[in-house]
Amino acid sequence: MDESWRNELQEFLAIPSVSADPAHREDVKQAGEWVCDFIRRAGGSAELTPFGEKELALGEFPASHDPDNAPTVLVYGHFDVQPPAPLELWESDPYELTIKDEWAYARGIADDKGQVFILLKAAQRLVEQNALPVNLRFVCDGEEEIGGTTIVDWIASDHVGADAAIIFDAGMLRIDVPAFDLATRGLVAFDVKVRTGERDLHSGMYGGAALNAIHVLMRLFQSVLAGPDGRLPEPLRQGIAAPTPEELAAWATLPPGSDELRDQGARALDATAAEQFYTRTWAEPSADVNGIIGGKPGLRNTTLSVQASGEFTIRLAPGQEVDVIGAAAEQLLRAAAPEGADVEIAWTGSPPSLFRPDAPAIQLGLDAFEKVLGVRPLLVRSGGTLPIMRALADKGTATIFTGFALPESNLHSPNERFLVRYFAQGVDTAAELYTELGKLPTT
């Protein structure tokens, strides 16, 4: 790695911008200031700007020539990081950039400071070469790791807009196999409480005659879970946007689903789960019980419980809507409740996102990656939930969601790492990406 790059990146990584810890509130702001300082030093304008209860690093680089008629590209990243604990498992200081063999180690090196750095350095290069063909709008936040919505609120209120967006907060499927995530699944989270009487009862005296709240809760949850074929009940399948032939062709080149399950120490849900792995995790809804509270766990007792509670989540497939699926699930739950059971249900959610693979920005992005890396990225989807993706989709802003992290980058874990050669290749690729997006028609 170039020594000047290393020194700059070390400054950024040394800031312990842990958003989950209130004690690091000022460190998070300092990391945002670092982003703004970099943009100003590189020839742009930037300010750490209060928005709601938090701040955003907002910066701009005008196109080198005729900015009034150049396309505008929005670039997003986050400058907060996960806590480094447990520290005893780190082989080096988590806030000290350490290069060992072909890897660079530090908290945030892959998620997401190192990738924000790549996007900033690429912009700096083109500005210095007087060759930036697009107007770049950088917007970075310091609460991605705690699920903050400041960036979503900002996008909703933004009246300037962009012709395309870039997010480097993802990774390759494996070394030198880049990917573009065209979609994310949504999420509906449910809290369910059941009461079936005034007090717990002796199961010998009342078992078989009185309602058991734990049994009722289990019955409720069973009404929304997948059947023997792995599919959710039909009311929870409304609105699914099927993958395109181009997507399916890309997924067919991926490692078998059985390998993915095996590598995680997981066991298949049913006989066809491995074969349908990518479709199920990227393009289908799923439901999972996340916790149950009831009775006296860990103790052998003969009590009939009259109170129980639990949480479950539904991952929404692209195309589905929070309100529709949330209401359908609540109806299934209530229909499964026996007479005499008092049921309380509360839910909230984040919507899925979906971008067209034939969008000009996506196709130009694929061209740019192929020119630099010699391989065209695969078109995939993400099983996770990323609210900013839906916010951009609602604005009609085609988004290139990709990155250079790897499955073995230890995200959110000790010894987070990033392949050193991907810094140079990443900057080359990002610069080519900005250049290719200069071909976009302006709106």
N, C-alpha and C positions, 0 to 999 in steps of 0.2 A: 504493500500500500504506500502511495506517495506520502512523504513525511509531513507535508503541509496538510494533506487531508487527514492524516492520523491525528495531528495536533488539534485540528478543528473538531473532529468527531469526538475526541477525548473530552474536550470542554463540554460538549453537549451531554455525553454519557455520564459525566461526573456529577451532574445535577441530580440529586435523589428525588425526582418528581413523582413520588408515590401518591396518587390521588386518593387511594383508599384510607390513608392515614392523615387526619386533620393536622397533625404536627408538621406535615410537609406542605402545607398550603402555600407558603411563600416560595418553596422550592418549585412547585408546579408553575407558579407565576414566573419565576426566574427562567424556567425552561421555555416558556412562551416568549419571554423577552429575548432569549437567545435566538429563537427563530426570526423574530423581527429584526434584530441586529444583523443577522446574516443577510437578510433580504436587502436591508439598507446598504450594507457594505458592498453587495453585489450589484448595486445600481438601481434597485427598486425602491419602493416606499412601503412602510409597514408600521403598524402600531398594535400594541396589546390593548384590545378594546373591550371594555365591560359590556356584557350582554346578559341580561337577567342577573342571576346571582354569581355567574362565573365570567371568565374572560376568553376571548378568542384572539389568536394571532392572525391578523388580517393584513395581507400584503399584496402588492401588485408589481408586475413587470410589464410595461407596455411593449408591444411589438416593435422591433427595430425599425421597421419601415411602414408608414401609413397605418398607424394603429386604429384609426377611425374606421377602416374598412377591413381589418384583420379579424379572424375568428377569435373568440374568447374561450379559454379553457380554465375550468375550476380545478384546483389541485387540493385534495384533502389529506391530512395525516393527523396523528395525535402525538403530543409530547409528554403525556403521562405514562408511567410504567407500573408494572406489578410490584408488590413488595418483594424483597429479595429472599425472605425467609423460606426455608431454614438455612441460615448462613453457614452452618457447619458442613453442608453438602457442596458448597462452592469450592472449587479448586483454585480460585483467584478472587481478588476483591471485585464484588459485583459492580462497583462504580469506577473501576479502572480498566480501560481498554487493554486487553491482554491478547496477544497473538501467539498461537501455538500451532505448529504445523500449518495446516491450510485453513484454520479456523480463527475467527476473532470472537472473543468472549466479553460479555458485559450485559448487565440488565438493560434492556431496551435496544440492544444491537440489532435484533430482528423485528421486534414489536414495540415501538414502531420508529424509534429515533433513527436507527440506521437507514431505514427506507425513506424517511422524510429527508434525511441528509442527501441521499441519492437524487431525489427530485430537485432539491435546492441546488446541488452542484451542477446538474444538467442545465438548469436555467441560467446559472452564473456563466457557464461555458458559452452558451449561445449569445448571451448579452455581451460578453467580452469580445466575441467574434462578430458582433453587429449582425447576427443571423437569426434572431428570434422571430419566427413568422407569425406568432400568435400573442394575444394579450393573456398573460397568466395571472390568475387570481388565486393566491394561496389563502386557505382558511384552515387553521389548525386549532384543535381544542386540547384541553387537559383533563378530560373526564371520560374518555372512551373506556378505560379499564373499569369504571364503576357504573357503566350504563347510562351516562348522562345524556340529556336530550337537548343541550344548548345548541349544538350544531344543527339539529333537525329544526328547531325553532327559528334559527337564523336563516336557513335555506327557505323555509316557508315565507319569511318576511322579506327576502331579498328580491329586489325589483330590477337588478341589473342582469342577472341570469348568466348563462354560458351556453356555448354551442356543444360542449362536451365536458366531461369530468374525468379525472384520473385519481385513483386511490391505490397506492402501493401499501397495502396492509394485509397482504395474503402471501401466497408462495407458490413454488413449483410443486408438482405432484411427486417428483423425485428429481435427482440431480440432472440438470439440463433438459427437463421436460416442463416448459412453462405452461401456464393455464390462465384463461380468463374466466372469472366467475360471472355468469350472466344472470344469476338469480340467487336470492336468499329465501329461506323459509321464514314464515312469520311465527308468532308465539302467542298463545292464549293461556294464561295462568289462572287456575281455579283454586279457591279455598272452599272447602266443604265441611260443614259442621252438622252433626246428627245428635239428636236427643230423643230418647225413647221412654223416659220415665222420670220419677222424682229422685231416685237414689239407686245405687248399685244393689244388686240382689244376690242371694244365695242361689247358685245355679242348681243345686240339688232340689231346692224347694220350688223354684220358679222356671228352671230351664225347660224348654219345650213348650212353655205356655206364655212367657213374656218375651217381648222384643229385646234383642241384643243389639245395641247401637253399632258395635263393630261389624256384626253380620250385615246390618243395613248398609253401612258404608261400603263394605266389600261388594254388595249387590249393586250399589250405585256406580261404583267404579267399573264393574264388569260391563255395565251398559254402554260405556264409551270406549272400551279397549278393543283392540283388533281381534277379529275372529280367527278361526283355524287357518284361513288363507292369508293371514297377515294384513288384511284390509280393514280399515275402520268401518263402522256402520255407515250406510249410504247417506244419512243426513249430514254426516261429517265429511263427506267427499264432494260437496257442492263447489263448483267453480274451478276445479283443478285445470290448470293450463298444461296440456301434455307437451313433452319435449319435442323439439323439431327433429326431422330426419338428420340434419347436420349435427345436432347435439348427440343423438343416439349413436351416430357413426363414430364420434369422438370417444364416447364412453366405452364403446366396444373394444377400444385399443388399451383400456386401462387394466391393471392387474385384476384377476378374478376376485369377486366379492368374498369368496371363501378365504383367500389370502388376507384380505383386510380384516376379517373377523378373527382369524387365527392370530394375526400379529398383535391384536389387542387383547388376546386371551379371552375373547368373547365366544359365545355359543349361539348358533343360529336360532332365530325365533320359530321357524318352521321349515318345512322341507324345501321351499322355494326361496327362502330369504337370501341365501348366498347368491343365487343366480340373479335375483332382482335387486341386489345390494344398492347399486347407484340410483336406480329408479326410485326405490323406496326412501333413500336418505336425501335425495335431491328434488324429487318431483312428486312425492306422495305425502299426505299428512300422516302423522303418527301421534300416538298418545302414550304417556308414561306416568305412572304413579310415582311421585317423588318423595312421599312420606306419609305415614299413618301414625296417629297418636291415639291410644285407647288402652284401657285396662291397666295392668301393672307389668310392663315388659321386663323380662328377666326373672320374674318370680312365678313359681308354680302356684296358682291359686284357683279357686273354684267360684269366681265372682262373675256374675252376669252384668256387663258394663252397660250403663244407660247413656254414656257420653262417648263420642268419638269424633275425631276430626282428621282431615287429611288434605294433601295438596296433589294436584296433578296438572300436567301441561299438555297442550296439543300443539304440535308443530304444524303450521299451516303450509300447504303446498303453494307455490307461485300460482296466482290467479284467484286464490281464496281471500275472503274478507273476514276481518276480526268479528264484526257484529253478527254476521250471518252464522258463522261456525260457533261462536260463543253462545248465541241464543239457541242454536240447535242442540248443542251439548247440554245446556241447562234443561231443555225440555226432556231429553233422554234421561237425565239424572232424576228429575222430578217424577217422571213416569215410572221409574224403577222403584221409587220409595213406597213401602207398604203403608197402609192406613195406620195411623197412630204414631208415625215417625215425624218428628219436627226436623225439617231440613233447612239450613241456611247455606246459600250459595253466593259467592262473590267472585267476579272475574275481571281481568283486564288484559290488554294485549297490544302487540306490535304487529303491523301488517307485513306480508312478504313483499318481495320485489321481483321484477322480471324485465329484462331488456332483450330486444330483438337482435339476433346474431347478425342480421343483414344491415343493421344500422351503419351508416357511413363511418362514424367514428370508430365503431368496433372493427370494421374491416380495415381501416387505415392503421389501427393499432396492431392488428395481426400482421400487416405488412411490415410495420416498423420492427417488431420483435424478430420476424423472420430475417430481415435484412442484417441485423446485428448478430443474432444468435444462431442463424442457420437452420432454425426449426420453427415451424408455425405453432403457436400456442394451441392447446386443446381447449375446446369450449365446454366448460363444466358448470355446475351449480354448487352453491354452498348449502349445507344442511343447517347451518347456524342462522341466527337472526341479527341483522345489521340495520337499524332504523334509518341511517343516512341513505342507504340504497333506495328505500321506498320514497324518501323525501325527494331524492333526485329524479326518480322515475315519475313522481307526481308532477314534477316541473317539466317533464319531457326531455331531460338532459341525459343523453346516452352516456353511460359510465363504463370506463375501463377499470375493472377491479382485479388487480393482479399483484405481483410482487416477486421477491427473490428469496424469501425464507424457504426452508426445507422442512419436511416432516421431522428430521432429526435436529432441528434448531433449538429444541428444548424451550419452546414458548411457555411462559408462565411457570417455568421450573428453574431450579438451580442450573448454573452453567449454560445459560442462554448463549447461543452462538450463531454465527453467520459466516458463510463461506467467503474467504477474503477476496477471491477473484471476482465475486459477484459485485463488489463495489465498483470496480472499473467497468465491468460489463454492464452493470446496472445504469451507470451514468451515461455510457454510450447509448444504451437502449432508450433511456428516458429522453435524451437529446434527440434521437431519431424519432421518437414518438411525438415530441413537440413539433418537430419539423414536418412530419407527415400530417399532423392535424392542421397544419397551415393550409392544407388543400380543402378543408371543410368550407362549404358555403356559409356565409354569415346570415344570421336571422335578424 
